[in-house]
Amino acid sequence: MGAFHWTQGPKPSNATFPFEWAMKNFCSQFHHLPPVGRRSDENANQQLTTIDNQLQDEDKPRSDWDFSLSTVVSSTAAVSDTLGVIEFDPSGTIVATGGIARKIRIYNLNSLLLEEEAKLSSLRWKPGSGGRHLGSGDYDGVVMEYDLERQLPIFERDEHGGRRVWSVDYSHWDPFVGASGSDDGTMQMWDPRSGGEGGGCVAKVQPTIGRSSVCCVEFNPFGDPLIAVGCADKRAYTYDVRKMVEPLHVFAGHTKTVTYVRFLDTETMVSAGTDGCLKLWNMSESRLIRNYRGHVNSRSFVGLSIWRHGGLLGCGSENNQVFVYDKRWGEPIWVQRFEPLGSSHGFVSSVCWRQVHEDKCTLLAGGSNGVLQVFVGTRKSY
């Protein structure tokens, strides 16, 4: 394989477009019904109506955050560069994006560092590499790993017969081990230390008899030997990586393709589907806990990211909006139209939370027009 040619990209715009959003802070106290006694029916009915309205208010989602737009980075590609994937490195300081215009772009939060060719569908930073190694999957079925410091590929492999790789991830208990899901209907685990050049496949599963596309894969980041996959058969699955003969759990509930799976904590997992719904699952019982609705998603990959420290879910939408859900409520706590709109058919195609434990959060969102926007949220003081 030939050497890569790295080029210096343009700097992002310094323009900001501030806005504010807030919701009413509803009291969580339960109100008991007072006795009606000798009061008139009219007064009693008025009181019951007031109490009923208060109880309804208590069920509404409450936002603990104020969000604002911090930075806009416009694409310089001559054609549309739909940003299909955004990934923060473990330090939360470096960001990689990939899209259909054959570019990997590496950013810090303030400046564009470098870019390189690759028609990407997935990116993932390798744990323990200090933000140096980046894995990718592409439309031609190739999984690659890059050394960004040396600006050279570490390995290249094609175990999916040229079929599109939708998703890649790295194990946290053994960072050399990776996994990929593909249109060929399989999820494969691979290890560069195994076999010849580029490593070899160490495990392979086909979740469905009909070889439905495997659209997403994610290793459990909390230490358990689990991997989750989402498929075009409308289901999500978890496997024990030590014995992947059959799934440990099957999560059935979506009515269309499962496009993303994300572990929220040691007990719960979130899935997204093109049925316009996010679902929170109890993993040990394969039980649905909550549905999240509001965004529009019927055909495209619009992104799903979880800020585990704050319990916030972020996703895009086919109506060109960014949505944030609090895990406690099924309705969004924050919605913002993606600007500039560009094409009337544009949509938000990828999102990523910065995984930093503090009372400030950062959400990146990429659009089908190639624009990357950075939103910052600060915790409200009551």
VMD Tcl script that draws the C-alpha trace (Angstrom):
set ca {
  {0.00 0.00 0.00}
  {1.32 3.42 -0.93}
  {2.12 6.21 1.48}
  {-0.54 8.68 2.48}
  {-0.33 12.33 1.45}
  {-1.38 14.57 4.30}
  {-2.45 18.13 3.63}
  {-3.11 21.07 5.88}
  {-6.79 21.95 5.89}
  {-8.48 25.31 6.33}
  {-9.14 26.74 9.74}
  {-12.72 26.73 11.04}
  {-14.80 29.84 11.16}
  {-14.54 31.85 14.36}
  {-18.11 33.04 14.00}
  {-20.55 32.02 16.71}
  {-24.32 32.12 16.73}
  {-25.44 32.25 20.36}
  {-28.90 31.27 21.42}
  {-30.53 30.32 24.67}
  {-33.06 27.68 25.56}
  {-34.64 26.84 28.88}
  {-37.60 24.91 30.22}
  {-39.66 25.53 33.28}
  {-38.34 23.84 36.38}
  {-41.17 21.64 37.55}
  {-41.48 20.58 41.16}
  {-41.22 16.83 41.76}
  {-43.26 16.92 44.99}
  {-46.42 14.79 45.00}
  {-49.61 16.70 45.84}
  {-52.31 14.91 47.83}
  {-55.95 15.58 47.04}
  {-57.54 17.68 49.80}
  {-60.93 16.57 51.11}
  {-63.88 18.14 49.30}
  {-66.04 18.22 52.43}
  {-68.77 20.89 52.36}
  {-67.26 22.98 49.58}
  {-69.40 23.66 46.57}
  {-69.10 21.33 43.58}
  {-67.83 24.27 41.51}
  {-64.93 24.97 43.90}
  {-64.13 21.29 44.20}
  {-63.99 20.87 40.42}
  {-61.73 23.88 40.06}
  {-59.38 22.50 42.68}
  {-59.30 19.07 41.06}
  {-58.53 20.67 37.69}
  {-55.66 22.67 39.19}
  {-54.19 19.60 40.88}
  {-54.57 17.56 37.69}
  {-52.66 20.21 35.73}
  {-49.90 20.20 38.36}
  {-49.58 16.41 38.15}
  {-49.41 16.58 34.36}
  {-46.66 19.21 34.60}
  {-44.64 16.92 36.88}
  {-44.54 14.25 34.17}
  {-43.02 16.62 31.61}
  {-39.28 16.52 30.89}
  {-37.14 19.06 32.72}
  {-33.86 20.34 31.34}
  {-30.99 20.94 33.76}
  {-28.87 22.46 30.97}
  {-28.53 25.63 28.92}
  {-27.11 24.96 25.45}
  {-25.45 27.38 23.04}
  {-23.77 27.14 19.66}
  {-20.01 27.55 20.06}
  {-18.37 26.88 16.68}
  {-19.28 26.23 13.05}
  {-16.82 24.47 10.73}
  {-17.88 24.55 7.09}
  {-16.92 21.91 4.56}
  {-14.63 22.97 1.72}
  {-15.46 19.95 -0.41}
  {-16.68 20.66 -3.94}
  {-19.43 18.09 -3.43}
  {-21.64 17.37 -0.46}
  {-19.70 15.65 2.32}
  {-22.32 14.03 4.51}
  {-20.65 13.60 7.89}
  {-21.60 10.05 8.78}
  {-19.39 9.64 11.83}
  {-17.84 11.80 14.58}
  {-15.58 10.42 17.32}
  {-13.80 12.07 20.26}
  {-10.53 10.50 21.34}
  {-10.34 9.24 24.98}
  {-8.82 12.53 26.15}
  {-11.79 14.50 24.80}
  {-9.51 16.95 22.99}
  {-9.19 15.49 19.49}
  {-12.07 14.83 17.11}
  {-12.15 12.71 13.96}
  {-14.88 13.01 11.32}
  {-15.55 11.01 8.20}
  {-18.00 11.20 5.33}
  {-18.71 10.34 1.74}
  {-16.26 12.84 0.17}
  {-13.27 10.53 0.85}
  {-11.85 12.61 3.71}
  {-10.87 11.95 7.29}
  {-10.64 15.24 9.15}
  {-8.89 15.53 12.49}
  {-9.76 18.51 14.71}
  {-9.10 19.78 18.14}
  {-11.96 21.87 19.48}
  {-10.54 25.06 17.99}
  {-8.54 24.24 14.88}
  {-8.38 21.80 12.02}
  {-5.16 19.79 12.09}
  {-5.08 17.47 9.10}
  {-7.14 15.43 6.66}
  {-6.72 12.23 4.68}
  {-8.61 10.29 2.04}
  {-10.95 7.41 2.87}
  {-14.63 6.94 2.00}
  {-15.82 6.21 5.50}
  {-18.85 4.78 7.21}
  {-17.33 4.39 10.70}
  {-14.46 5.63 12.88}
  {-13.29 4.60 16.34}
  {-10.28 5.59 18.44}
  {-8.22 2.71 19.76}
  {-8.27 2.56 23.59}
  {-4.92 3.04 25.26}
  {-3.26 4.60 22.22}
  {-3.32 8.14 23.59}
  {-5.26 9.42 20.60}
  {-2.62 8.10 18.23}
  {-4.36 5.13 16.55}
  {-7.64 5.43 14.69}
  {-9.64 2.57 13.18}
  {-12.05 2.95 10.27}
  {-14.49 1.00 8.15}
  {-15.38 2.02 4.61}
  {-17.89 1.56 1.83}
  {-15.66 -1.00 0.08}
  {-15.63 -3.41 3.02}
  {-12.13 -2.52 4.21}
  {-11.17 -2.12 7.87}
  {-8.03 -0.07 8.47}
  {-6.04 1.28 11.39}
  {-3.98 4.47 11.13}
  {-1.04 5.77 13.12}
  {-1.72 9.51 13.11}
  {1.67 10.42 14.59}
  {3.63 8.64 11.87}
  {0.93 9.33 9.26}
  {1.00 5.71 8.12}
  {-1.47 2.80 8.04}
  {-0.85 0.06 10.62}
  {-2.93 -2.60 8.93}
  {-5.60 -3.11 6.29}
  {-8.01 -6.04 6.10}
  {-11.04 -7.16 4.12}
  {-12.96 -9.99 5.73}
  {-16.40 -8.95 4.46}
  {-16.03 -9.80 0.80}
  {-16.09 -6.21 -0.37}
  {-19.45 -5.53 1.29}
  {-19.88 -2.19 3.07}
  {-18.65 -2.02 6.66}
  {-21.21 -0.06 8.66}
  {-19.51 0.00 12.06}
  {-16.23 -0.73 13.84}
  {-15.24 -0.75 17.51}
  {-12.40 -1.81 19.81}
  {-12.55 -4.00 22.88}
  {-11.77 -2.33 26.21}
  {-10.49 -5.47 27.93}
  {-8.06 -6.17 25.05}
  {-7.57 -3.05 22.86}
  {-5.86 -5.06 20.12}
  {-9.14 -6.83 19.41}
  {-11.62 -5.07 17.17}
  {-14.98 -5.85 15.61}
  {-16.80 -4.85 12.46}
  {-20.38 -5.21 11.20}
  {-21.23 -5.36 7.53}
  {-23.80 -5.64 4.78}
  {-22.72 -9.25 4.41}
  {-24.80 -10.05 7.50}
  {-21.90 -10.84 9.82}
  {-20.15 -9.34 12.81}
  {-16.48 -10.29 12.87}
  {-13.87 -9.91 15.59}
  {-10.28 -9.52 14.45}
  {-6.85 -9.27 16.03}
  {-3.80 -7.79 14.23}
  {-1.58 -10.15 16.26}
  {-3.30 -13.20 14.80}
  {-2.47 -14.72 11.42}
  {-0.44 -12.97 8.74}
  {-0.17 -9.36 7.67}
  {-3.17 -7.37 8.88}
  {-4.10 -10.04 11.42}
  {-6.93 -12.52 11.20}
  {-10.52 -13.12 12.13}
  {-10.80 -14.65 15.61}
  {-14.59 -14.94 15.79}
  {-17.57 -14.52 13.48}
  {-21.33 -14.53 14.02}
  {-24.30 -14.25 11.72}
  {-27.17 -12.97 13.90}
  {-29.94 -13.73 11.38}
  {-30.62 -16.69 9.11}
  {-31.45 -14.30 6.27}
  {-28.08 -12.51 6.65}
  {-29.67 -9.15 7.48}
  {-27.12 -6.34 7.48}
  {-25.25 -5.75 10.74}
  {-25.52 -1.96 11.06}
  {-23.76 -1.31 14.36}
  {-21.37 -2.93 16.84}
  {-20.18 -1.79 20.27}
  {-18.11 -3.50 22.94}
  {-19.20 -3.00 26.55}
  {-16.95 -0.18 27.86}
  {-17.44 -1.14 31.52}
  {-15.32 -4.30 31.61}
  {-17.86 -7.04 30.94}
  {-16.99 -9.34 27.99}
  {-20.03 -8.25 25.99}
  {-20.55 -6.92 22.50}
  {-23.83 -5.52 21.19}
  {-24.96 -5.50 17.57}
  {-27.94 -3.96 15.81}
  {-29.38 -5.41 12.61}
  {-31.68 -4.69 9.72}
  {-34.01 -7.42 11.05}
  {-35.34 -4.82 13.58}
  {-33.51 -6.40 16.54}
  {-30.47 -5.80 18.71}
  {-28.37 -8.58 20.22}
  {-25.68 -9.00 22.87}
  {-23.01 -11.72 22.79}
  {-20.45 -13.00 25.27}
  {-17.20 -12.55 23.32}
  {-15.74 -15.67 24.96}
  {-18.44 -17.91 23.46}
  {-20.32 -16.42 20.56}
  {-22.32 -19.51 19.58}
  {-25.62 -17.75 20.20}
  {-26.72 -14.37 21.60}
  {-27.10 -13.86 25.32}
  {-30.02 -11.50 24.83}
  {-32.33 -10.46 22.01}
  {-33.96 -7.02 22.10}
  {-37.12 -6.97 19.95}
  {-39.27 -3.84 19.80}
  {-38.19 -1.68 16.89}
  {-40.38 -1.81 13.80}
  {-37.57 -0.98 11.36}
  {-33.77 -1.35 11.08}
  {-31.70 -0.92 14.26}
  {-29.02 1.58 13.27}
  {-27.14 2.15 16.55}
  {-26.56 0.45 19.91}
  {-24.85 2.21 22.83}
  {-24.14 1.02 26.39}
  {-25.41 3.58 28.89}
  {-24.12 1.88 32.05}
  {-23.51 -1.63 33.39}
  {-27.23 -2.40 33.42}
  {-28.77 -0.55 30.48}
  {-28.32 -0.08 26.75}
  {-29.85 2.31 24.19}
  {-30.79 1.40 20.64}
  {-31.89 3.59 17.73}
  {-33.92 2.65 14.70}
  {-35.28 4.05 11.48}
  {-38.70 3.82 13.10}
  {-37.94 7.24 14.63}
  {-37.49 5.86 18.12}
  {-34.72 5.42 20.70}
  {-35.21 2.64 23.23}
  {-33.69 2.13 26.68}
  {-33.28 -1.53 27.65}
  {-32.58 -3.44 30.84}
  {-29.94 -5.81 29.48}
  {-30.16 -8.68 31.95}
  {-33.93 -9.01 31.42}
  {-34.08 -7.91 27.75}
  {-36.81 -5.59 29.00}
  {-37.83 -2.26 27.51}
  {-37.63 0.56 30.05}
  {-38.47 3.66 28.01}
  {-39.11 4.95 24.48}
  {-37.74 8.31 23.30}
  {-39.62 10.06 20.50}
  {-39.57 13.45 18.84}
  {-36.85 13.27 16.19}
  {-37.59 12.23 12.60}
  {-35.85 9.11 11.30}
  {-37.36 6.87 8.65}
  {-34.51 6.02 6.28}
  {-31.10 7.52 7.15}
  {-28.35 7.08 9.73}
  {-28.76 10.19 11.90}
  {-26.33 9.36 14.71}
  {-26.68 8.35 18.34}
  {-24.34 9.32 21.16}
  {-24.62 9.08 24.95}
  {-23.02 11.33 27.54}
  {-22.85 8.74 30.31}
  {-21.84 11.13 33.09}
  {-24.89 13.35 32.55}
  {-27.35 10.70 31.39}
  {-28.02 12.58 28.13}
  {-28.78 11.07 24.73}
  {-28.04 12.97 21.53}
  {-29.26 12.19 18.02}
  {-29.82 13.85 14.67}
  {-32.99 14.08 12.68}
  {-34.13 14.04 9.08}
  {-35.81 17.44 9.59}
  {-32.35 19.00 10.06}
  {-32.53 19.31 13.83}
  {-30.39 18.17 16.75}
  {-32.21 16.45 19.63}
  {-31.13 15.89 23.23}
  {-33.01 13.55 25.55}
  {-32.57 13.07 29.28}
  {-32.64 9.34 30.06}
  {-35.41 10.01 32.60}
  {-37.99 11.29 30.11}
  {-39.30 10.10 26.76}
  {-39.61 13.59 25.26}
  {-36.61 15.75 24.22}
  {-35.28 18.38 26.62}
  {-33.58 20.41 23.88}
  {-34.08 20.74 20.13}
  {-32.16 23.02 17.78}
  {-32.42 23.50 14.04}
  {-29.13 22.93 12.27}
  {-27.85 26.11 10.62}
  {-26.97 26.91 7.92}
  {-29.67 24.82 6.28}
  {-28.05 24.48 2.85}
  {-30.17 22.04 0.85}
  {-33.86 21.79 1.72}
  {-33.28 18.02 1.90}
  {-30.47 18.27 4.44}
  {-30.44 16.32 7.69}
  {-28.26 15.94 10.78}
  {-26.28 12.78 10.04}
  {-23.99 12.29 13.06}
  {-23.53 13.37 16.67}
  {-20.92 12.80 19.38}
  {-20.69 13.76 23.06}
  {-17.40 14.62 24.70}
  {-17.00 12.10 27.55}
  {-15.77 14.43 30.30}
  {-17.08 14.32 33.88}
  {-17.95 17.91 34.70}
  {-20.89 20.31 34.90}
  {-20.30 21.33 31.33}
  {-20.99 19.23 28.26}
  {-19.98 19.42 24.61}
  {-21.99 17.96 21.74}
  {-20.72 17.87 18.15}
  {-23.17 17.44 15.29}
  {-22.45 16.90 11.60}
  {-24.81 17.54 8.72}
  {-25.44 16.05 5.32}
  {-24.08 19.34 3.92}
  {-20.65 18.69 5.48}
  {-21.00 21.33 8.22}
  {-19.79 20.51 11.72}
  {-21.30 22.42 14.65}
  {-20.19 22.46 18.28}
  {-22.77 22.99 21.03}
  {-21.84 23.65 24.65}
  {-24.17 23.05 27.59}
  {-23.78 24.43 31.10}
  {-25.65 23.14 34.10}
  {-28.35 25.49 35.35}
  {-28.21 26.92 38.85}
  {-31.54 26.99 40.63}
}
mol new
graphics top color blue
foreach p $ca { graphics top sphere $p radius 0.5 }
foreach p [lrange $ca 0 end-1] q [lrange $ca 1 end] { graphics top cylinder $p $q radius 0.2 }
display resetview
